[in-house]
Each structure stands twice: as C-alpha cells, then as structure tokens.
Amino acid sequence: MGNVRGTIKVRARIFGREERILSLPRGSTIEKLLRALSLNPVEVVATKNGEVVTEDEVLEEGDEVELYSVVSGG
C-alpha cells in the first residue's frame, strides 16, 4: 500500500460515522494522524488494531485506527 518514498496508508474510523484511508509519512504517530484530521488529541481516545493506545504510538502500514470522542460531564 505505501510507496518507496516513505509513506504509509492507515484506515481511520472517526467516531463511528466516517471512514478514511490516509497516507502519512513513515514513523507517524497517532497524534500526527489526529492533527491531519484536525482533531484535538485531548478530546479523542484512539485504538490501533483493537487496542487502546496513546497519541505517541507509532503507526505502521495497514494499521486500523478507531477514534472515539471523549465524553465528560457530571
């Protein structure tokens, strides 16, 4: 999927409403993916291939990321 120029493709499901395939530079993190989607990392929980991860998790070719909105209140 990626190419020789050092990019990877990852699939992102955003809040259960939208799915996108993004090309990112090799070595990109969840934080970079969130910024590419104009999302605030503080307001999102991410899973990579079914496991909860932090925003410094490095992405690899073919990863599947699901993003969930953080709900707060009281």
Backbone as a chain_set.jsonl record, in Angstrom:
{"seq": "MGNVRGTIKVRARIFGREERILSLPRGSTIEKLLRALSLNPVEVVATKNGEVVTEDEVLEEGDEVELYSVVSGG", "coords": {"N": [[0.806, -1.207, 0.0], [1.854, 1.336, 0.897], [4.465, 3.512, -0.376], [7.714, 3.701, -2.002], [8.762, 6.075, -1.178], [8.542, 6.476, 1.49], [6.024, 6.614, 2.726], [3.029, 5.652, 4.467], [-0.086, 3.858, 4.529], [-3.009, 4.179, 6.367], [-6.046, 3.083, 7.884], [-8.705, 4.941, 9.103], [-11.32, 5.092, 11.366], [-13.75, 7.31, 12.22], [-15.274, 8.374, 14.982], [-17.286, 6.495, 14.592], [-18.761, 7.271, 12.41], [-17.565, 7.976, 10.015], [-15.229, 6.819, 7.6], [-11.871, 6.808, 6.672], [-9.044, 6.559, 4.501], [-5.764, 7.255, 5.032], [-2.744, 8.7, 3.844], [0.345, 8.848, 5.274], [3.507, 10.142, 6.473], [6.112, 7.738, 6.921], [6.702, 6.511, 10.182], [4.945, 8.136, 11.472], [2.766, 9.199, 14.129], [-0.063, 8.485, 16.303], [-0.873, 10.988, 17.201], [-0.056, 12.651, 15.057], [-1.753, 11.699, 13.06], [-4.222, 12.453, 14.175], [-3.944, 15.228, 14.113], [-3.78, 15.591, 11.342], [-6.373, 15.081, 10.731], [-7.574, 17.227, 11.839], [-8.261, 17.069, 14.564], [-8.475, 17.368, 18.108], [-6.138, 16.0, 20.237], [-6.654, 15.743, 22.982], [-9.341, 15.393, 23.176], [-10.0, 12.923, 22.211], [-10.075, 9.362, 22.151], [-8.026, 6.754, 21.102], [-7.869, 3.672, 19.285], [-5.695, 1.151, 18.113], [-5.638, -1.29, 15.81], [-7.464, -2.622, 17.418], [-6.615, -2.252, 20.069], [-6.355, -0.06, 22.847], [-4.489, 2.905, 22.601], [-1.869, 5.37, 23.159], [-1.303, 8.822, 22.187], [1.317, 8.942, 21.281], [1.899, 6.607, 20.03], [3.385, 4.782, 17.418], [2.521, 4.544, 14.027], [1.951, 1.965, 11.573], [2.215, 0.568, 8.264], [-0.921, -0.299, 6.976], [-2.277, -0.316, 9.406], [-5.24, -0.218, 11.442], [-7.181, 2.252, 12.718], [-9.324, 3.347, 15.234], [-11.323, 5.99, 16.264], [-12.589, 7.603, 19.098], [-14.844, 9.82, 20.596], [-14.194, 11.656, 23.534], [-16.213, 11.624, 26.294], [-17.376, 13.813, 28.659], [-18.436, 15.126, 31.789], [-20.824, 15.907, 34.366]], "CA": [[0.0, 0.0, 0.0], [2.706, 2.517, 0.927], [5.369, 3.557, -1.516], [9.139, 3.744, -1.682], [9.135, 7.408, -0.687], [8.436, 6.548, 2.934], [4.685, 6.868, 3.247], [2.219, 4.502, 4.833], [-1.529, 4.089, 4.483], [-3.748, 3.645, 7.511], [-7.503, 3.272, 7.819], [-9.205, 5.574, 10.319], [-12.774, 5.197, 11.563], [-13.865, 8.512, 13.033], [-16.495, 8.47, 15.789], [-18.289, 5.567, 14.089], [-19.57, 7.894, 11.356], [-16.815, 8.196, 8.777], [-14.015, 6.019, 7.463], [-10.949, 7.393, 5.691], [-7.709, 5.995, 4.365], [-4.836, 8.379, 4.981], [-1.321, 8.488, 3.573], [1.14, 9.622, 6.218], [4.929, 9.802, 6.426], [6.546, 6.619, 7.758], [7.09, 6.975, 11.51], [3.909, 8.999, 12.04], [2.127, 8.749, 15.361], [-1.495, 8.757, 16.434], [-1.03, 12.448, 17.292], [0.044, 13.217, 13.711], [-2.99, 11.329, 12.389], [-5.283, 13.312, 14.71], [-3.752, 16.586, 13.579], [-4.136, 15.544, 9.914], [-7.839, 15.092, 10.692], [-7.981, 18.431, 12.58], [-8.871, 16.661, 15.825], [-7.69, 17.663, 19.3], [-5.804, 14.745, 20.919], [-7.218, 15.728, 24.33], [-10.769, 15.085, 23.085], [-10.173, 11.683, 21.462], [-9.417, 8.12, 22.552], [-7.718, 6.006, 19.885], [-7.443, 2.281, 19.32], [-4.95, 0.721, 16.927], [-5.81, -2.739, 15.642], [-8.28, -3.14, 18.505], [-6.07, -1.997, 21.399], [-6.25, 1.352, 23.203], [-3.116, 3.401, 22.507], [-1.673, 6.795, 23.426], [-1.042, 9.575, 20.952], [2.693, 8.782, 20.803], [2.012, 5.292, 19.371], [3.811, 4.879, 16.023], [1.664, 3.822, 13.078], [2.612, 1.172, 10.55], [1.435, 0.279, 7.065], [-2.075, -1.173, 7.114], [-2.944, -0.237, 10.702], [-6.618, 0.259, 11.502], [-7.341, 3.108, 13.886], [-10.678, 3.809, 15.52], [-11.286, 7.181, 17.119], [-13.786, 7.773, 19.901], [-14.929, 11.103, 21.296], [-14.198, 11.572, 24.99], [-17.418, 12.234, 26.854], [-17.161, 14.208, 30.054], [-19.54, 15.891, 32.372], [-21.075, 15.413, 35.69]], "C": [[0.844, 1.265, 0.0], [3.624, 2.524, -0.282], [6.81, 3.702, -1.051], [9.585, 5.092, -1.126], [8.919, 7.564, 0.814], [7.073, 6.939, 3.45], [3.999, 5.546, 3.571], [0.753, 4.871, 4.647], [-2.152, 3.413, 5.686], [-5.226, 3.955, 7.326], [-7.952, 3.856, 9.155], [-10.724, 5.603, 10.292], [-12.984, 6.291, 12.6], [-15.244, 8.576, 13.68], [-17.621, 7.587, 15.26], [-19.115, 6.102, 12.937], [-18.873, 7.944, 10.002], [-15.594, 7.29, 8.771], [-13.157, 6.636, 6.369], [-9.666, 6.594, 5.66], [-6.766, 7.172, 4.159], [-3.442, 7.902, 4.631], [-0.546, 9.421, 4.486], [2.604, 9.252, 6.064], [5.231, 8.62, 7.355], [7.04, 7.182, 9.095], [6.066, 7.895, 12.164], [3.271, 8.354, 13.266], [0.622, 8.994, 15.295], [-1.73, 10.269, 16.486], [-0.981, 13.091, 15.906], [-1.223, 12.902, 12.907], [-4.133, 12.227, 12.86], [-5.161, 14.725, 14.165], [-4.095, 16.65, 12.087], [-5.655, 15.574, 9.727], [-8.43, 16.308, 11.4], [-8.738, 18.093, 13.859], [-7.913, 16.961, 16.976], [-7.406, 16.364, 20.043], [-6.407, 14.626, 22.321], [-8.674, 15.253, 24.313], [-11.059, 13.734, 22.437], [-9.446, 10.531, 22.158], [-9.22, 7.313, 21.277], [-7.435, 4.546, 20.202], [-6.711, 1.995, 18.018], [-5.051, -0.791, 16.881], [-6.485, -3.361, 16.865], [-7.772, -2.899, 19.912], [-5.952, -0.495, 21.651], [-4.783, 1.754, 23.214], [-3.072, 4.888, 22.862], [-1.309, 7.503, 22.121], [0.391, 9.471, 20.462], [2.951, 7.405, 20.174], [2.357, 5.484, 17.891], [2.915, 3.995, 15.157], [2.504, 3.069, 12.054], [1.655, 0.931, 9.391], [0.289, -0.682, 7.387], [-2.766, -1.143, 8.467], [-4.376, 0.256, 10.539], [-6.799, 0.981, 12.821], [-8.813, 3.468, 14.02], [-10.576, 4.934, 16.52], [-12.639, 7.353, 17.8], [-13.724, 9.116, 20.596], [-14.965, 10.862, 22.793], [-15.425, 12.308, 25.492], [-17.123, 12.569, 28.305], [-18.358, 15.013, 30.528], [-19.836, 15.341, 33.744], [-22.35, 15.842, 36.268]], "O": [[0.599, 2.173, -0.794], [3.557, 1.624, -1.12], [7.084, 3.813, 0.144], [10.711, 5.208, -0.643], [9.092, 8.656, 1.355], [6.972, 7.543, 4.518], [4.333, 4.49, 3.035], [0.397, 6.049, 4.613], [-1.876, 2.252, 5.99], [-5.603, 4.947, 6.702], [-7.617, 3.325, 10.214], [-11.336, 6.072, 9.333], [-12.467, 6.215, 13.715], [-16.25, 8.803, 13.008], [-18.794, 7.902, 15.46], [-20.078, 5.457, 12.521], [-19.53, 7.952, 8.961], [-14.999, 7.027, 9.817], [-13.642, 6.949, 5.282], [-9.249, 6.023, 6.668], [-6.939, 7.977, 3.244], [-3.009, 6.834, 5.065], [-0.754, 10.635, 4.474], [2.919, 8.167, 5.576], [4.668, 8.521, 8.445], [7.718, 8.209, 9.128], [6.283, 8.38, 13.274], [3.246, 7.131, 13.41], [0.11, 9.62, 14.367], [-2.678, 10.771, 15.884], [-1.778, 13.981, 15.611], [-1.707, 13.75, 12.158], [-4.923, 12.708, 12.047], [-6.159, 15.345, 13.799], [-4.639, 17.65, 11.62], [-6.156, 16.033, 8.7], [-9.648, 16.411, 11.545], [-9.728, 18.743, 14.197], [-6.697, 16.825, 16.838], [-8.347, 15.681, 20.446], [-6.644, 13.515, 22.794], [-9.179, 14.765, 25.324], [-12.213, 13.42, 22.142], [-8.347, 10.703, 22.685], [-10.136, 7.198, 20.463], [-6.849, 4.217, 21.234], [-7.057, 2.525, 16.962], [-4.606, -1.485, 17.796], [-6.139, -4.462, 17.294], [-8.43, -3.3, 20.872], [-5.506, 0.253, 20.782], [-3.938, 1.046, 23.761], [-4.096, 5.572, 22.866], [-1.046, 6.869, 21.1], [0.674, 9.87, 19.332], [4.087, 7.079, 19.828], [1.699, 6.255, 17.192], [2.6, 2.859, 15.51], [3.614, 3.478, 11.713], [0.44, 1.073, 9.529], [0.496, -1.736, 7.989], [-3.743, -1.864, 8.671], [-4.689, 1.033, 9.637], [-6.602, 0.413, 13.895], [-9.465, 3.847, 13.047], [-9.837, 4.849, 17.5], [-13.69, 7.261, 17.165], [-12.682, 9.508, 21.122], [-15.675, 9.977, 23.271], [-15.648, 13.471, 25.157], [-16.68, 11.72, 29.078], [-19.167, 15.502, 29.739], [-19.172, 14.419, 34.218], [-22.668, 15.477, 37.4]]}, "num_chains": 1, "name": "protein.A"}
